[in-house]
């Protein structure tokens, strides 16, 4: 008796539990149902393409063919209808409420106990709702969304007949290659109307909507055939075709009757030409975020400044601004906002045909960036880790790469002896750059560059100090860190995605501090000298603009020239990286077949001239602000007396250079930059200085410090610390020691090698 009561009581509580679950489910369902988006007949009949707009909201392109051929259901052959229903939802005509409870229960079970995220269970009616009102992104496939999808499917089934629902579906689905709807696809792939297609052709079209890009018959014919054959078997299993029809259709080649691949002509073809490389990268970024821009009815806001993009396009595709070597000379250019990483504009080539999403030379990483790598890999790490000043002395003399007989040459085939780091960087000397990289340490330097978005191969060795494979996008983003005071932002194209149901997702790049403010400022101060009236790239000078920049070329090896003497005196690649506080721009110029043609010396300035033409446009209606010196950087007037020991120029002196030192590493001298007595207590040690004053911008302690300038191929010995003779040892550059408090110095010369010089 007690056992029976327990059972009754248990069943009672179980019933209450089930009832409670049903009440909760219905309450939640009702709540979400009332919050479902409204779906109109116009929405159901509209096309499925996404639109891309720039920062001002101006539409750039629509992803898809605006000339969609809408077809009413009575014009869709019954066999075509059977193909779609058989593969997508064979119970379609039996689903009174537009949903399949059995499939829903199965999907709920799988989602509860599976590891692959929320799964399907969608009927063809629900798929229509999803294509019309919701996102297909996996992270948006929530239970809330599924419940709303089911509710709207129920409503749709009460408002429209099965034929109407099927009509809306076959006209809305994406069919790859910018095509929407099966009638448009029939014309695109076969040049025929639907009623003229064969069974295997209809089956191909019916299978495409499931994964349009994956089953594209032009790009993936094998996968397309597998999908087509799956549709044919589904039709046979659904008793819509005979076994012999199925066998014959499966035996038909996938390209039977198919037209050759061709581009869709669109009303915004002109915009496509102007924006193609940018849009290509933006679409890739959207897809990485989990969306399908060809299917999801998205409004995608990109970081492009369309006017800047259009001007850059006009600059490289005309002779109104810059004279090019010939029509085959190519360009890759990127402009980035240094303060957030947003890609403002991008050019992937010039004189391009109307080929959608062609080669984007702005992001290719198969070409060496020449001397534009020097600030990133050589000199910035030297300032960051070794506390070098802009006056740090380097030796430009014959140099052989360690462990080899390869002699490093320079762009002018000369060596200029002792010079400051500023002179070496602005003059683009190769030997000082490689010696600097050697002093920093290769592993430490490539890690520094990696943090700035440029990956240097470990196997390249010290030669990377004068050129490493990188893209213009990477160059513009890396130099942005100099422009903004030491912060790296990963470049981004997309700022906002709005889904069909009005949900907005905002995106931005995370800031990453990669160097001290002092390092960024000192590099910028030196690079200001490149685009000056007397600088290495005077052709890039812009009046009234505070800017900095660096040239870069890569030359041919002796073997390459011996194979084609026409390449003698030419360069493979010619670069210019320039920046202001508002924009960072990198431009590559060269040829797609560099072993056939190179950039002559006359046209190696084209990259810098493109930069100038674009930057002048960007600053046409805005002012340019200068960089503010950090408190951790000391500016001094250094006497030009031929000595490597930094001596501050006295008041009234006209023979000096203005140099920068890290606070605590400036030379002792009775005169500061202003001419007033200096308050610091320092001594010179080797090429740098020793101080008792703590630096606010590095980890140097209050104790006495000597700078190690080892591996420059020269030695200074016996320098001591202030006020004593501890005999601390450091290595420095060619010739010259010094005789400061507590120590003496002696010097020995450097070694000597040729690799193709860069500048």
N, C-alpha and C positions, 0 to 999 in steps of 0.2 A: 504493500500500500504506500509506504514512504517513498519507494523507488518511483512509483507512478506519479506521486505528487512532485517529486523532483523533476521528472520529465515535463510535466505540465507547466511547472514554474519556469523551467529552462526554455521551453517553447514560447511561453508568454513573453519572457524577457527578450528572446531572440526576435520575436515578432515586433516587439516595441522598438528594438534596435534597428530592424529593417525599415520599419515605418519612419523612424526618426531620420535614417539615412535618406529615405525617399523625400521626406519633407525638406531636409537640408539641401539635397540636390535640386529639388524643384525651386527652392528659394533662391539658391545661387544662380540656377539657370534663368529664372525670371529676372533677377537683378541684372545679369549680364545681357539678357535679351533686350531689355529696355535701353541699354547703353550701346546697342549695336548700331553701326553706321547705316545710313539710309542708302538703299540701292535703287536707282531709277532705271527706267527702260533705256534712257540715253546712256547711262553708265554701262549697261549690259551690251549695248551695241557699239560702244566706242572702241577705238583701237587700243592696243596694249603697250605702246611704246613709252619709255621714260624720256624725260627732258633734262637737259643739262643747262644750267644758267650760271652766269659769272657772278662776281661779288656784288654787282649792282642790280642783279635780278634779270639782266638781259639774257634771253634764250640764245644759246650758242648752237646747239643741235638737238634734234629729236632722234632717239635711237630706234630707227625703224623706217619702213617705207610709208610715207604719208599718203601715198596713192594706193591704199588698200582696196582690193576688189571685194566688196561685200557681196555675198551670195545668199539668197533666200533658200530655205530648206527644200522647197520644191524643185530647185535647180541642182541639188546635191544628189547624185545617183544613190539608189538604195544600197548598192554594194559598198559605196564609200561610207555611208552611214553605219552599215554593219561592221565595217573595219574599225571605225572609231569606237563604237559601243563594245565590240568584242574585246578589245585590248584595254579599254579604260574602265568599263563598268558594265559587265554583261547582264547585271540585274537592273539596269537603268529603267527599263519600261515597267518593272514590277515594284519600283520604290515609290509608293503612294505619297510619302512625305519628303521625298528627296534625300533621305538618309537611309543607311543600312545598319540597323541595330546590331546585327551579328558582327559586322566588320568593326563597328565602334567598340563593342565589348572586347574583341580580339586585340584591337589597338591599345585599349586601356590596360589590358592585362600585360601586353608586351612592354608598354611604357612604365608600368609599375615594377616589373621585374627584370627589364632589360637594361642594357648599358649604353644604348645608342641614341638616347634622347627621345623626344616625343615623336611617335610614328603616325602613319596615315590612318586609313579607315575612311578616307574621303570618297564620296560618290562623284559621278561626273557633275552633278548639280553643285556639290560642295566645291569642286575644282573651279567651276565657273564663278562662284562667289569669291573664292580666294584670288583668282585672276582679276576680279573686278574691284574688290574692296580691301584686300589684305596683302601683307607682305609674305613672300615665300621664304624669307630668311629663317633658318633653323631656330635662332634664339627668340623669334617672334611666334613660334608655334606653341603657344601656351595653352593650358586648359581653358582659360578665359576665351582665347581666340577660337578654340575648337567648339566651344559651346555657342559662341556667337555665329560661327560658320554654320553649325547645325540649325540654329534658329532661323537664320536667313534662308537656308536651303528649304526649310519647311514652308516659309512664307512664299518663296519663289515657286514652289510646286503647287501652291494654291492659286497663284496669280497667272501662271503661264503653263501652256501645254508642254508635253515632252518634246514635241517637234520644235517649239519655239526655244526651249532651253538648249536643245542640241544645236540649233541654228546660231544662237549667241555664242556658244562654246567654239564651234568650228571656225567662226569668224574672228575670235579673239586670240586664239592660241598663237604662240610664237613658233616660227618654223625655221629658225636659224637664218644667217646671212641678211639680217635686217628685214625679214619678211614676216608679216602677220596674216593669219587666216589661210584656210586651205585653198581657196580659189586663187589668191595671190601667189601662193606657193606652187600651184599647178602651172601657172603662167611662167613663174620664175624658173622652176626646175625643168619643165618639159615643153614650155611654149604652147600649151594646149589648155582647153577648158576641162573641168572635172569630168564631164561626160565623155571625153575623148581618151581618158586614161585607161590603161590596162589594169588588171587586178594587182600585179606586183607593184605598179607605180602608185596605185591608191594605198596599198599597204605601207609603202615607204612613207607617204605623207601622214598616214594615221599614226605611225610610230614616232614621228619626230617630236611632238609636244612634250613627251616625257623627259627628254634631255636634249634639247635642240643642238647645242654645241657639240655634245658627245657623239650624236648620231648624224652630224653633218656629212652627207654623202661625198662631198668634195674633199674634205679634210680627213675623214675617218670612214672610208668605204667599207672596210671589214666590219666595224661596229654597226654601221648603218645596215648592212646586210643581215647581221645577226638580229637586229631589232625588227627589220622588215619581215624576216622569216618567222619571228615570234608572233607577229601580228597575224600572219597567214595561218599559223597553227592554231591561234586563238579563234580565228574565224571558222576553221574546220571543227574544232572542239565545240563551238557554239552552234554547229549545224547550219552555217551560213554558206559554205562552199563544200564541194565534193572532194574526195581524196585525190582524184586525178587533177582537179583544178589546183589544189594545194601543192602537189608534187611539181606540176608544170611551173607554177609561180616561183617556187623555191629554187628551181633550176635556172631561172632567168638571171642574167648578170645584173648587178646593182646599178650599173650605168646605162642599162638598156633604154634608149630613147631620151636620155638626159642631155640637156644643153651644156655647152662649155661654161665654166665658171665666169661670172660677170658681175660687175658692180651695179648696185641700184642707183639710179639717178634720182636725186632728191632736190626738193625746192631750196634746201640750205646747203647745196654743194659748195658754194663759195666759202661759207663758214667752215665747212669740213676741211677744205684745203688749208685754210688759215690755222685751224685749231687741231688738225688731225693728230700730231704727236702728243699733244697735251691730253686730248680726249682719250686716246689709247691708254695712256698711263692712268688716267682717272678711272676708267672702266675697270682696269686691273685692280686698282685700290678698292673700288666698290665691291668687286667680287671677293676680294680677300676678307671683306667685312661680313660676308655671308649672303649678300644679295645677288639676285639675277637682274641686272638693269634692263635686259631685253624682255623680261616677263613680269616684273613687279610693279609697273606703273609708278615709278619713282620720280620725284623731283630732286635732282642732284645739284647742289650748289658747290661749285668748285672755287678755288682760290685765284683763278685767273683774272687778271685785269685785261679785258678784251681789247681795249684800245692800245695797251702796251703790246699785247700779242699781235695785233694787226700791224702796228708800226714795225715790229721786229720782222714780221713776215715780208713786209714791203721792202725793208732794208736789204734783206738777203736775196730777194727775188726781182731786183731792179738794179739799174746802174745810177739811180738818182742820189744815192748816199755814199756808196762805196764801189770802187772799181775792182772787179774780180779778175783773176788770171785768165780764166776761160769759163765756159758754161758747165764744165764738169767739176770744177772746184766745189767742194762740199762744205757744209757748215753744220755744227751742232752747238746749240746755245741754250743756256738756262739762266733764269733770273729768280732769285729767292729773297724773300723778306728776312733779313737777319734777326729780326726780333721775335719771330714765331715759326720760322721754317716753311711758311706758305710759299708755294711755287707760283710766281706771278705770271711768268710767260715761258714758253719753250719752243724752240725750232729744231726739227729733226732732220732738215735737209733743205736744199734749194733746187729750183727748176724740177719739181717733182710732178709726176703724172697724177691723174685723179685715181690714186690707189688708196683705198681706205685702210688705215692702220698698217702702213708700210714701215720700213726700217726707220727707227728713231735713233739718229746719231747722237742725240743729246744725252742718252743714257747708256750708250755702248761703252764697255770698259776694256776694249781690246787695243786701245791706242795709248801710247805713253804720253804723260802730261808734261814731260820736259821739266824745265826749271820752275814751273809753278808749284812743284812739290817741295822746293827748298824751304820756304817759310814754315811749312807744315811738319816736315820730317827732320829738318836739320836745325834751323835757327830758333824756332819757338821752343823745342825741347832744351836747347842749350841755355836759353834764358830761364826757362821753367825750373830745370834741375841743377844747372851749374851757376846760376845767377850771373851770367855774362852780361856785360854792358854793351851798348851799341858801338862803343869804342874798342871793344875787345880785339886785340891784334891777332891776325891770321896770316899765314904764309902761302902765297900763291906761287909755288915753284914746282918743278918736275916731281911727279908723284906716281908711284907704282902701287897698284892694288896689292895688299898683303897676300903673300903666297902665290903670286902670279907674275908674269912678265908683261902684263897689260898696263900700258902707260895711259894715264888720264890726260886727255887734251882739253883745250878750252875753245870757245866759239870763235875766237880770233887767232887761234894757234900761237898764242904767246903766253908768257908768265909774267906777272907784274910785281912779284915780290911781296913785301910786307904791306898789309892794309888792314883797316878796321873792319869789323863785321858789317857795319853799315855800307862801306864801300864794296865789300864782297857781295852782299845781297843785292844792292841796287845795280851794281855792274854785272851781276849774274855770273860771277866767277865759279868755275866748277871745282877746282882743287880745294879752295877754302870750304866749300859746301860739304864735300866728302870728308875732309878732315874734321869738320865740326860734327858730322854724323858719327864718325869714329870716336870722337871724344865723349859724346853723349852715351854711346852704346846702342848697337843696332836693335836689340830686343826692346829696350826701353823706348826707343824712338818709334818703332812700328806700333807699339801699344798706344803711344800718344796719338799717332795718325789714325789708328783704328777708332779711337774715341771721337775723332772728328769725321768719321764716316768714310775714310779711305783705307782700304785693306791692302797692305803691302806684303808680297810673298816673302816668306822667310828665306827662300832659296835665292832670292835676287841679290842679297848681300849689299855691300856698300854702294854699288852702282845705283841703287834705288834713290840715293841722295840727290841724283840729278835727273830722275825721271822714273815714274811708276805708272802702271796701267790704271787709269781712272776715267770717269765720265765728266762731262761738263756739269751735270747735276751734282755730282760729288764735290767737284771743285768749288762751285758756288756755295754749297752748304758748308764746306770746311772753312772757307774764307769768311763766312758769316760769323763764325766764332771769334775771328779777329775784329770784325766790325762791331760786335755787340759787347765786347769786354770779356770774352772767354766762355760763352755758353753755346753748346751745340744743340740744334733742333733737327730732328730727322725731317727731311723734306716731305711735305704732304700736298696733295692735290684737292682733296675733298674736305669741305668744312661742315657740310650739313646734308643729311638725307631725310627726305620726307616721304613716308610711305602713303599708299593709296588711302588708308584710313585716317590720315592726318597726324600720325605719330612722327615726331621730329627727333632725329638723333644728331647731336652735334659732336664734332671731332676737332681735336687740336693735338699738336706735337708736344711731348713732355720735354721740359728744359733739362739739360745735363751739363753741369759745370765741368769743363775739360781743361781749363788752365786758369792761372791767376790773372786778375785784371792787369797787372803790371806787364805780363808777357804779351797779352793781346795789344796793349797800348804801344809797347816798344816795337813790336813787329809792324804795327800800323804806321808808326812814326817813320820807320825806315822805308816802308813801301810807298809812302807819300812821295819819295824822291823819284820813283820810276816814271809816273806820268807827268812830271814837271817839265818846264821849258828847257831845262838842261839835262833831263833824265834820259834813261834808256828808251823810254816810250813816249817821247814828247808829242807824238801824233795822237796820243790819247788824252792830252791835257784839255781840260774844260774850264774855262774862265768862271770864277765864282763858285766852283764846286769843291767841297772838301772831299778828297778821294785818295785812295791808295790802290796799287795794282802791281801785277807781276807778269812778265812775258814768259814764254816757254816755247822752245823748239826742240825737235828731235831730228838728228841728222842721220845720214846713211853710213853704214859701215863700208870699209874698203872692199869687202867681198860683194856687197850689194852694188857698189859703183862699178866694180870690174865686170859685173854681169850686165850692167846698163849704164854706159858712160854718160847718157843724157841726164842722169840723176846727180851728177857732180855739181856741187855748189847749191844744191836744193835741200829742202827739208821734208821729212815725212809728214810732220805735224807742226802746226804753228798755233800757239795758244795766247790768250790774254785773259787773266782773272783780275777783275777790278771790283772795288766796292766803296760804298759810302755808308753812313749810318742807317740809311733806309733801304738800300738795295745791294745785293751781291750778285755779280754776273760773271759767268765763265763762258768763253767762246772758243771752240775748236774749229780749225780750218785744215783741210787736206783733201786727199783723194781716196775714193773707195778701193782703188787698186794702186797702192803706194809704190809698188815695184815697177809700175809702168810710167807714172808721172808723179812729180813732187812739187812742192811750193818753192818758187824761186825767191831769191833774197828780196826782190822788189815787192813781192806780195806777202811777205811774212808779217807785215804790219796790218793786214786786212782784219785779223781778229780784233786787234785793238781799235781799229776804226769802226768796226761794227759796234763794239762796246760804247765808243764815244757817241755815235749817232743815236743809239738807243737811250743812253743816259741823258743826253741833252734833251730828248723828248720827255723823259720821265720828270725832269726838273724844269720843264717849260713854265709851269705855274706853281712851283713850290720852292722853298728855300732849302739850302743845305747847311746843316749844323756841323760844327767841328767836334772832335773828340776831346773830352776833358781828362787831363792828366791825373791819374790816381795819386793819392798822398804817398804811396809806397814807392813812387818813382821820383828820382832826383834828376833835375835837368842842370847841366853844367856846360860852360863854354870852355872847351879844351883847346889849349894852345897848339897851333900847327908848327911844331918845332922839329919834326922829323924823328922824334923819339917815340918808342912804343910805350913809355911810361906816361900815363895821363897827367898832364899838368894844366891846372885851371888857368885860363887867360886872365890877366889883370884888367882892371877897369880901363876903358879907352882903347883896348886892343882891338884891331880889326882882323887879325890873322888867327881865326879860331873856327872850330866847328861846334855846333851845339849837340851834345851827346847826352844820353840817358843812362842812369845807373839805378840799380835796385837800392833802396834805402838801406844803409848799413854796408854797402859795398862801393860807395863813391870814394874817389881819391882825396887824400888830405891836401889842403892847399889854403893859403890865407884868404882866398877869394871865392865867393859863391857866384852863382850866375848873375846876381844883382850887383856884384862888386863889393858887397859887405863881407866882413870876415866870416869864415865858415866855423860852425860850432862843433863839427864832428872831429873825432880823434881817430885817424886811420893811417895805415901804412900800405905801401904797394908791395904785393907779393906776386912775383912772376908777371902774368899779364893782367891780373886783377888786383884787388885791394883787400886788406885785412882791417877789420874794425872792431871796436869794443861796443858799438851801438847795436842794439837788437833790431832786426828787420821786422816790420809789421806785416810783411806779405809773404813770409816763408817760415820754415821751421828752424832756421839757424838760431842757435842759442846765444847767450851773452858771452860765452867764452870765445877765445881767439880762434879764428877760422882761416884756413888757407884754401884757395881754389885749386883743384886738380885739373890741369889742362892736358892730361896725358893723351898719348896716341896721335899727337899732331906731327910726329916725326922730328921733334926738337926737344931739347931738354934745358931747363933752368934748374940749377941746383943751389942748395944752401940758403934759401930765403927763410928768414926767421920771423917770429911774431913780434908785435910791438913791445919795445922796451926790454927785450931779452934776446938770447941767442939760442933758441931751441933747435935750430937747424931743421925745421920742418921742410919737407921736400915736395916740390910740385913740378910738373912738366909744362912747358909752354911752347912758344913758337920760335922760328928761326932767329938765330943771332941774339944777342943782347940779353944780358941779365940786368940786374939793377943792384944798387947798393943802398938798401934802406936799413932802418934800425934793426940790428941784431943779425944781419945775414948778407951774403954776397951772392951774385948769380953769374953763371956762365952759360953759353949757348952752343949748340951744335946744329948743323943744317939738316934739312929734311931729305927724304928719298925722292924717287922720281918715277909714269906710264901712259897705248892710246886706245881709248874707247871713243866712239863718235861723240864729239862735243855737243853740248846743249847750251842754250842761253835762255 
